[in-house]
Amino acid sequence: MFARLLAVLALGLLFVTACNRKNNPPPPESTNAAAVESASPWRVQLKISPDHPSMAKPITFVVHISDQHGQPVNNAQVSGALTMKLMDMDVTQLNFAPKGNGDYEASRPDMDMSGAWNLAVEAAYGSTQVKKTFEVTVND
């Protein structure tokens, strides 16, 4: 009797665990910027330097682009547009220069304000075009 009860409890625990795995997707990859992306044949990632940018200091944006096989995409035309999320400010355009191995870099000597910004990145090569928006937080 005790063995049956234990077996029923074990099966119930396995069932509940399996159901939770189906309903809870794995956590997203951690990055230093939140991102919104539409379906794309390319993966676009952003690295910001320094990790916690300040509005009065230089900031560097590095976009890494890879194809569906993980291979770097070189020779793309990459541009960006920075807009403040909570205030109506002018758009700050960024032109990314190719650095090799799928990396493209743009810099700013400083930012106009601290707070939440959107960086909309557009990349194109041949007939493939990609747009991805990242949220960037600039500190005081």
C-alpha positions as CSV (number, residue, x, y, z in Angstrom):
1,M,0.0,0.0,0.0
2,F,2.8,2.4,1.0
3,A,4.7,1.6,-2.2
4,R,1.6,2.4,-4.4
5,L,1.1,5.7,-2.6
6,L,4.7,6.6,-3.1
7,A,4.6,5.6,-6.8
8,V,1.4,7.7,-7.4
9,L,3.0,10.7,-5.7
10,A,6.2,10.3,-7.8
11,L,4.1,10.2,-11.0
12,G,2.1,13.2,-10.0
13,L,5.3,15.2,-9.3
14,L,6.8,14.2,-12.7
15,F,3.5,15.3,-14.4
16,V,3.5,18.7,-12.6
17,T,7.2,19.3,-13.4
18,A,6.6,18.4,-17.1
19,C,3.7,20.8,-17.3
20,N,5.7,23.6,-15.8
21,R,8.5,23.2,-18.4
22,K,6.0,23.5,-21.3
23,N,4.4,26.7,-19.9
24,N,7.6,28.4,-18.8
25,P,10.0,29.1,-21.7
26,P,13.7,29.4,-21.0
27,P,14.9,32.9,-19.9
28,P,16.1,35.2,-22.7
29,E,19.8,35.7,-23.3
30,S,21.2,38.4,-21.1
31,T,22.7,41.5,-22.7
32,N,23.5,45.0,-21.7
33,A,20.6,46.3,-23.8
34,A,17.0,45.1,-24.2
35,A,16.0,44.4,-27.8
36,V,13.0,44.2,-30.1
37,E,13.5,42.3,-33.3
38,S,11.3,41.1,-36.2
39,A,11.9,37.8,-37.9
40,S,15.2,38.0,-39.7
41,P,17.7,35.8,-41.5
42,W,20.4,37.6,-39.4
43,R,21.1,37.8,-35.7
44,V,22.0,41.3,-34.6
45,Q,23.6,41.9,-31.2
46,L,24.7,45.1,-29.5
47,K,27.6,45.7,-27.1
48,I,27.9,49.1,-25.4
49,S,31.2,50.4,-24.0
50,P,31.4,51.3,-21.2
51,D,28.9,48.8,-19.8
52,H,27.1,51.6,-17.8
53,P,27.3,54.6,-20.1
54,S,27.3,58.1,-18.7
55,M,25.8,61.1,-20.6
56,A,29.0,63.2,-20.2
57,K,31.5,60.6,-21.4
58,P,32.2,58.9,-24.7
59,I,30.1,55.9,-25.6
60,T,30.8,53.3,-28.2
61,F,28.2,51.1,-29.9
62,V,29.3,47.8,-31.5
63,V,26.8,45.8,-33.5
64,H,27.6,42.2,-34.4
65,I,25.8,40.6,-37.3
66,S,25.8,36.9,-38.0
67,D,23.7,34.8,-40.5
68,Q,21.4,31.9,-39.7
69,H,24.5,29.6,-39.5
70,G,26.3,31.8,-37.0
71,Q,28.8,33.1,-39.7
72,P,29.7,36.8,-39.5
73,V,28.1,39.1,-42.0
74,N,30.7,41.5,-43.5
75,N,30.3,44.4,-45.9
76,A,26.8,45.3,-44.8
77,Q,25.6,48.9,-44.7
78,V,24.7,49.6,-41.0
79,S,23.2,52.8,-39.6
80,G,21.4,53.7,-36.4
81,A,19.0,56.3,-35.0
82,L,19.0,57.2,-31.3
83,T,15.8,58.6,-29.9
84,M,14.9,59.4,-26.3
85,K,12.0,57.2,-25.1
86,L,10.3,59.7,-22.8
87,M,11.0,63.0,-24.3
88,D,10.5,64.5,-27.8
89,M,14.1,65.2,-28.8
90,D,15.9,65.3,-32.1
91,V,17.0,62.0,-33.7
92,T,20.7,61.4,-33.4
93,Q,22.0,59.5,-36.4
94,L,24.8,57.0,-36.2
95,N,26.9,55.6,-39.1
96,F,28.5,52.3,-38.2
97,A,31.9,51.5,-39.7
98,P,32.9,47.9,-40.5
99,K,35.5,46.5,-38.1
100,G,35.7,43.0,-39.5
101,N,34.3,39.6,-38.3
102,G,30.7,40.9,-38.5
103,D,31.4,43.9,-36.2
104,Y,30.3,47.4,-36.9
105,E,31.2,50.4,-34.7
106,A,29.8,53.9,-34.0
107,S,30.8,56.4,-31.3
108,R,29.4,59.5,-29.6
109,P,31.5,61.9,-27.5
110,D,28.6,62.2,-25.1
111,M,24.8,62.0,-24.9
112,D,22.3,64.8,-24.7
113,M,20.5,63.5,-21.7
114,S,20.5,60.6,-19.2
115,G,17.6,58.1,-19.3
116,A,16.1,55.5,-21.5
117,W,16.9,55.7,-25.3
118,N,16.0,53.6,-28.3
119,L,18.7,52.7,-30.8
120,A,17.1,51.6,-34.0
121,V,19.7,49.7,-36.1
122,E,19.2,49.0,-39.8
123,A,21.5,46.7,-41.8
124,A,21.5,45.8,-45.4
125,Y,23.5,43.7,-47.7
126,G,22.3,42.7,-51.2
127,S,18.6,41.9,-51.0
128,T,18.7,41.2,-47.2
129,Q,17.6,44.0,-44.9
130,V,17.2,43.9,-41.1
131,K,15.9,46.3,-38.5
132,K,16.3,45.8,-34.8
133,T,15.6,48.2,-31.9
134,F,17.6,48.2,-28.7
135,E,16.9,50.0,-25.4
136,V,19.9,51.8,-24.0
137,T,20.0,53.3,-20.5
138,V,22.3,56.3,-20.1
139,N,23.3,57.3,-16.6
140,D,23.9,60.8,-15.2
